[in-house]
Each structure stands twice: as structure tokens, then as C-alpha cells.
Amino acid sequence: MSKVEKALQKARAMDEATQPIPTVATRAAQEQPLLVSHKDLATYTAQIPRMSQKFQLDRSDLGEAKIIYQDMEDAKVVDAFRHMRTHILQNAGSSNCVVLVTSVVPDGGASFVALNLSAAFAFDESKTALLVDCRLRDPKQDRFVGGEIHYGLTDYLEDEDVGVSQIIHEGGLPRFRLIPAGRKSDASTEHMDSRRMRELVSHLKERYPDRYIILDAASPAESADAAVLAELADFVLLVVPYGKATESQIWSAAKAIDEQKFLGVIFNDEPQPRRVIWN
């Protein structure tokens, strides 16, 4: 029985028991090669406390934006994202990684999951998180940039003169950075499949070994962007909005993902307090 089938069975059982809860179906951890030595990694980690932080969202801002923080009242929500982070770390081994987050259907909550998964990584003082808004047709994360956005992902992909450092912005959280989509573009799939995008993802992963990169992508039902980005990512998380996707839709989306990269299915927006169930 596959992990997707197990997740669906659990979801059905919970629904029958009137206790619907988001489920995450996962695969076993695999060893990954080290990118750098522990000595080299310690050098990067020592630089984390010196990351610039010109502005920071307060608790009311975080609550309004639905961003988790460590001592928030709803600890179950925080713990759910911590579990996701732990599972990714177990699969990544000693290296950092690139995680693609997409949803089965449009407006399925992938942007919410991607943002808060990034926040969970940033909780750890030995790690940093970088969220990349790959939704060029309908940007979702631009509002979290402090100040004016001069350059975003679209600008970088269309203009060779725009450098990587010009598109990385503070995101209002310690140890958290954001690459906004910037200008809208109808050529998103062509951009995602470009040489420049491949080079960018590779550069972001190698630039800081302590940095975990989260790609927020549109649903496969909206465009081919997610399929293209899945080739660039180390892992893929598939978000399923509770009660808004059929089993056939889930199966179709899951089957399109490389088994070696597929981390699991996340059932989101459940009526009851969040809980994560692992296979």
C-alpha cells in the first residue's frame, strides 16, 4: 500500500469519526551526502546572529498574517509545522535542501504552508530559511517584504544585469529571507524552465549551507510550473485542502511526483485542531 493510499484511508476514517484532522503521509528518511564539512558549516552558522534585521513583525502583525511564532497560544499549529520541519531534516540528512510546496487544486493553502514552514525553519538559531515566491502570474508573498520591492524573481529571470543579492529581501522574521515574485508575468512556465532559474536554485542552495529553500508554486491544475520546479527541488510536499479535492485529483497529482522526492501529502484547513500523523 502506497503512502498516498494510507493517507487517504486515514482521512476517511477521521471523517467518519467526525474528527477531521490534517494528515501527512511520509516516506522513510534517506542518507544524503554532505555539502560541506562540519567545520565549514560551523563557520557559516557563526555568522547567522549577525544577519541584518531592519524590521520585525510583532505578534499582532504575525497573527493577522497567519504566521506562526514560537510562543503563540495555539501550540498545536506550531507543533504541526515543527513536525514537518523535522521530517524534512530527517530526509535531508546533513545537507540543506530545496523543498517545493504546491497544492492539488488552486487556492489549496500551499502559500500558507510554505510561509509557515519557512518560519518553522527560522525558529532554529542554527538555520536560516529562504522562501521563493514562484507564483509569477499571481504573487502571494510580496506583502511580507519590508519596504519597496525594486526587484523580484521576474526581474532576475528577465534581466541578466539583476543579481541574486538584489532580489533577496528581509521578511520580518529573524533568520528568514524572501524572494518575492515581483512583477507579474504570463510566461511563468517558460521562466521556471529557463537556464537562469536552474542556476538560481543551484546558487541559492550552495550560497549558505545552513539555508533551507522553500519554493511556493501554483497548483498543477493551474500551470505546468510545479512540474518544472519539481525537477529542481530535492523534495516535494503536496497540500490538499480539506474537503475540496477528490481522491482522483490527489492521486493524479501524487503520481506525477518522483517517488524519491515525494515527502508526503498535507491535509490542510481542517475543522478540528491540527494534528500530524506519520506513517
C-alpha positions as semicolon CSV with decimal commas, in nm:
position;residue;x (nm);y (nm);z (nm)
1;M;0,000;0,000;0,000
2;S;0,144;0,338;-0,100
3;K;0,181;0,636;0,132
4;V;-0,088;0,825;-0,056
5;E;-0,339;0,542;-0,017
6;K;-0,262;0,517;0,355
7;A;-0,313;0,890;0,397
8;L;-0,648;0,876;0,219
9;Q;-0,764;0,586;0,434
10;K;-0,674;0,778;0,749
11;A;-0,854;1,086;0,625
12;R;-1,170;0,884;0,551
13;A;-1,157;0,718;0,893
14;M;-1,126;1,054;1,066
15;D;-1,412;1,198;0,867
16;E;-1,636;0,909;0,970
17;A;-1,540;0,967;1,331
18;T;-1,629;1,340;1,292
19;Q;-1,275;1,433;1,389
20;P;-1,120;1,552;1,062
21;I;-0,751;1,627;1,105
22;P;-0,477;1,712;0,851
23;T;-0,270;1,408;0,767
24;V;0,084;1,390;0,639
25;A;0,187;1,072;0,459
26;T;0,564;1,040;0,450
27;R;0,847;0,825;0,322
28;A;1,141;0,684;0,509
29;A;1,445;0,904;0,561
30;Q;1,737;0,858;0,328
31;E;2,100;0,949;0,373
32;Q;2,218;1,247;0,170
33;P;2,579;1,348;0,103
34;L;2,736;1,632;0,299
35;L;2,770;1,957;0,108
36;V;3,047;2,082;0,335
37;S;3,243;1,962;0,634
38;H;3,116;2,021;0,988
39;K;3,399;2,270;1,034
40;D;3,293;2,472;0,732
41;L;2,927;2,459;0,838
42;A;3,019;2,591;1,182
43;T;3,177;2,892;1,012
44;Y;2,850;2,976;0,837
45;T;2,641;2,909;1,149
46;A;2,853;3,154;1,348
47;Q;2,753;3,428;1,103
48;I;2,376;3,378;1,149
49;P;2,338;3,605;1,457
50;R;2,494;3,886;1,251
51;M;2,226;3,875;0,979
52;S;2,078;4,222;0,933
53;Q;1,726;4,273;1,064
54;K;1,599;4,622;0,984
55;F;1,237;4,546;1,067
56;Q;1,049;4,274;1,252
57;L;0,679;4,186;1,262
58;D;0,524;4,198;1,609
59;R;0,280;3,942;1,745
60;S;-0,028;4,127;1,628
61;D;0,118;4,150;1,276
62;L;0,206;3,781;1,280
63;G;-0,140;3,686;1,400
64;E;-0,309;3,896;1,133
65;A;-0,085;3,748;0,863
66;K;-0,140;3,394;0,999
67;I;0,231;3,337;1,058
68;I;0,335;3,107;1,342
69;Y;0,566;3,218;1,622
70;Q;0,726;3,014;1,897
71;D;0,514;3,107;2,199
72;M;0,178;3,157;2,026
73;E;-0,131;3,041;2,210
74;D;-0,227;2,771;1,959
75;A;0,073;2,547;2,020
76;K;-0,075;2,263;1,814
77;V;-0,039;2,467;1,496
78;V;0,326;2,544;1,576
79;D;0,396;2,181;1,658
80;A;0,245;2,067;1,327
81;F;0,495;2,280;1,134
82;R;0,778;2,173;1,362
83;H;0,693;1,811;1,276
84;M;0,706;1,895;0,906
85;R;1,046;2,061;0,955
86;T;1,178;1,761;1,148
87;H;1,064;1,521;0,878
88;I;1,240;1,724;0,611
89;L;1,560;1,735;0,816
90;Q;1,547;1,358;0,864
91;N;1,524;1,307;0,489
92;A;1,785;1,570;0,403
93;G;2,046;1,422;0,636
94;S;2,339;1,654;0,696
95;S;2,277;1,884;0,399
96;N;2,043;2,171;0,337
97;C;1,776;2,123;0,073
98;V;1,521;2,276;-0,163
99;V;1,156;2,194;-0,086
100;L;0,874;2,256;-0,332
101;V;0,530;2,320;-0,181
102;T;0,229;2,303;-0,412
103;S;-0,139;2,215;-0,378
104;V;-0,365;1,971;-0,556
105;V;-0,617;2,241;-0,650
106;P;-0,596;2,621;-0,686
107;D;-0,613;2,817;-0,359
108;G;-0,540;2,500;-0,168
109;G;-0,324;2,660;0,101
110;A;0,024;2,592;-0,039
111;S;0,134;2,954;0,016
112;F;0,022;2,937;0,380
113;V;0,211;2,609;0,432
114;A;0,523;2,734;0,250
115;L;0,534;3,054;0,454
116;N;0,490;2,885;0,790
117;L;0,726;2,600;0,707
118;S;0,987;2,870;0,637
119;A;0,905;3,032;0,972
120;A;0,950;2,696;1,146
121;F;1,297;2,655;0,997
122;A;1,382;3,009;1,110
123;F;1,294;2,914;1,471
124;D;1,622;2,721;1,483
125;E;1,906;2,961;1,561
126;S;2,149;2,738;1,369
127;K;1,947;2,756;1,046
128;T;1,810;3,015;0,807
129;A;1,514;2,996;0,570
130;L;1,459;3,142;0,225
131;L;1,109;3,148;0,077
132;V;1,087;3,192;-0,300
133;D;0,753;3,306;-0,443
134;C;0,738;3,124;-0,776
135;R;0,381;3,234;-0,846
136;L;0,469;3,484;-1,116
137;R;0,113;3,503;-1,251
138;D;-0,041;3,567;-0,909
139;P;0,219;3,661;-0,643
140;K;0,130;3,565;-0,287
141;Q;0,424;3,660;-0,063
142;D;0,514;4,016;-0,169
143;R;0,327;4,172;0,126
144;F;0,584;4,035;0,370
145;V;0,871;4,238;0,228
146;G;0,968;4,533;0,445
147;G;0,990;4,836;0,220
148;E;0,964;4,885;-0,154
149;I;1,034;4,593;-0,388
150;H;1,275;4,713;-0,655
151;Y;1,349;4,366;-0,791
152;G;1,181;4,028;-0,764
153;L;1,211;3,686;-0,923
154;T;1,062;3,800;-1,254
155;D;1,316;4,081;-1,282
156;Y;1,604;3,841;-1,218
157;L;1,483;3,589;-1,473
158;E;1,427;3,852;-1,744
159;D;1,729;4,075;-1,687
160;E;2,084;3,938;-1,679
161;D;2,201;4,257;-1,509
162;V;1,994;4,190;-1,196
163;G;2,198;4,000;-0,936
164;V;2,089;3,748;-0,674
165;S;2,159;3,983;-0,383
166;Q;1,918;4,238;-0,535
167;I;1,616;4,006;-0,514
168;I;1,666;3,869;-0,161
169;H;1,470;4,072;0,093
170;E;1,410;4,067;0,467
171;G;1,078;3,907;0,557
172;G;1,010;4,045;0,905
173;L;1,133;3,738;1,095
174;P;1,479;3,662;1,234
175;R;1,684;3,430;1,010
176;F;1,418;3,450;0,738
177;R;1,464;3,587;0,386
178;L;1,224;3,616;0,095
179;I;1,250;3,637;-0,282
180;P;0,920;3,795;-0,393
181;A;0,773;3,729;-0,734
182;G;0,778;4,099;-0,808
183;R;0,620;4,192;-1,140
184;K;0,352;3,961;-1,272
185;S;0,435;3,754;-1,576
186;D;0,222;3,534;-1,801
187;A;0,535;3,346;-1,911
188;S;0,584;3,180;-1,574
189;T;0,634;2,826;-1,705
190;E;0,897;2,941;-1,955
191;H;1,071;3,130;-1,675
192;M;1,065;2,830;-1,440
193;D;1,214;2,613;-1,715
194;S;1,491;2,858;-1,801
195;R;1,867;2,821;-1,759
196;R;1,867;3,124;-1,531
197;M;1,612;2,967;-1,293
198;R;1,813;2,645;-1,273
199;E;2,128;2,840;-1,198
200;L;1,946;3,047;-0,935
201;V;1,818;2,745;-0,741
202;S;2,162;2,584;-0,751
203;H;2,327;2,906;-0,634
204;L;2,079;2,959;-0,350
205;K;2,141;2,610;-0,217
206;E;2,518;2,640;-0,232
207;R;2,545;3,001;-0,114
208;Y;2,480;2,923;0,253
209;P;2,485;2,558;0,371
210;D;2,265;2,650;0,669
211;R;1,987;2,788;0,448
212;Y;1,676;2,584;0,364
213;I;1,497;2,697;0,049
214;I;1,118;2,670;0,018
215;L;0,958;2,715;-0,325
216;D;0,594;2,827;-0,326
217;A;0,434;2,717;-0,653
218;A;0,091;2,726;-0,813
219;S;-0,120;2,413;-0,834
220;P;-0,050;2,171;-1,123
221;A;-0,413;2,236;-1,218
222;E;-0,324;2,599;-1,291
223;S;0,001;2,559;-1,483
224;A;0,299;2,334;-1,551
225;D;0,516;2,542;-1,316
226;A;0,508;2,288;-1,032
227;A;0,611;2,002;-1,261
228;V;0,909;2,204;-1,384
229;L;1,011;2,315;-1,034
230;A;0,984;1,958;-0,903
231;E;1,282;1,876;-1,124
232;L;1,486;2,147;-0,949
233;A;1,376;2,063;-0,593
234;D;1,515;1,796;-0,362
235;F;1,173;1,724;-0,209
236;V;0,806;1,794;-0,279
237;L;0,516;1,848;-0,037
238;L;0,163;1,823;-0,173
239;V;-0,105;2,026;0,006
240;V;-0,466;1,906;-0,003
241;P;-0,735;2,148;0,123
242;Y;-0,973;1,958;0,347
243;G;-1,296;1,868;0,168
244;K;-1,203;2,050;-0,154
245;A;-1,024;1,781;-0,356
246;T;-1,133;1,441;-0,480
247;E;-0,932;1,124;-0,439
248;S;-0,875;1,112;-0,815
249;Q;-0,729;1,464;-0,806
250;I;-0,497;1,368;-0,522
251;W;-0,386;1,051;-0,698
252;S;-0,326;1,232;-1,025
253;A;-0,110;1,498;-0,857
254;A;0,081;1,248;-0,644
255;K;0,160;1,014;-0,932
256;A;0,322;1,299;-1,124
257;I;0,585;1,343;-0,849
258;D;0,910;1,147;-0,842
259;E;0,880;0,886;-0,564
260;Q;1,229;0,968;-0,441
261;K;1,135;1,335;-0,393
262;F;0,781;1,296;-0,264
263;L;0,780;1,375;0,108
264;G;0,410;1,350;0,169
265;V;0,054;1,477;0,149
266;I;-0,062;1,751;0,387
267;F;-0,435;1,778;0,454
268;N;-0,487;2,144;0,534
269;D;-0,763;2,367;0,674
270;E;-0,926;2,101;0,890
271;P;-1,223;2,192;1,116
272;Q;-1,056;2,050;1,428
273;P;-0,723;2,148;1,593
274;R;-0,423;2,045;1,386
275;R;-0,252;1,713;1,432
276;V;0,004;1,538;1,215
277;I;0,001;1,161;1,170
278;W;0,311;0,995;1,030
279;N;0,338;0,663;0,850
